[in-house]
């Protein structure tokens, strides 16, 4: 038995070298062989004719024909012509703008020849002439609307200003609205004329209009064209409500005095005939409207004199 095994081993050693990869593994009496695949690397470097055909050929640059050269040249010339035309158009536009600007701003053709004002009632023509006279002779386009508006707003009576320019003939039309005077307030020997917002319109005294005089309100400072200043805010509000409501009801010119000295006992003098007792500022607007309805009704004669008590909201008690 031993000689047979040795014989087999010797025979295995003398086998072809191609079977060197075969090795004996003891697996319970079974022989298992493991083979490894070998590659022919020299073959991989070679390509068959079919494989060479499958490889895309490299593109070869072709020289353009004479017709193609001519088309390219014409296209390039057209682009250059368009570029030159654009430059000329831009230059012409710039020159036109410069020429128009010179005509509009530098020549006397568009100098203002006249200035007209509409809508004024309280402000005299002489006051407007003083403010607007420097405009005549100036260039229409160099005279800004804002500048004209700000110039006229320095007049305390002026509320809004609308400026319109006309080319032929070169002129300016100004339309204004004015603040409506509502009352007089005396301070340090001066009489201030104010509107319903307590904006000071003038401090030159009575301008001839029949308006109520506000008493009991202390003014700390004022500037023409601006709302007066006071430390008595409650009296300030009462005065504003009274004036605006009297204007709205149309009886402002009949009221002689508004007394706000005592904020719990606000009184008014109506036509030097009726003393109106409003009490506090609670429902003050409603009280004034009730008084107007009562006065305008047939319950009181035109010459009735007495006292109208409005202190109780919703009631008007007349005492001759």
Buried (B, 14 or more C-beta within 10 A) or exposed (E): EEEEEEEEEEEEEEEEEEEEEEEEEEEEEEEEEEEEEEEEEEEEEEEEEEEEEEEEEEEEEEEEEEEEEEEEEEEEEEEEEEEEEEEEEEEEEEEEEEEEEEEBEEEEEBBBEEBEBEBBEBBEEEBBEEBBEEBBEBBBEEBEBEEBBEBBBEBBBBEEBEBEBBEEEBBBBBBBBBBBBBBBBBBEEEBBBBBBEBBBBBBEEEEEEEBBBBBBBEBEEBEBBEBBEBEBEEBBBBBBBBBBBBBBBEBBEBBBBBBBEEBEEBBBBBBEBBBBBBBBBEBBBEBBBBBBEBBEEEEBEEEBEEEBBBBEEEEBEBEE
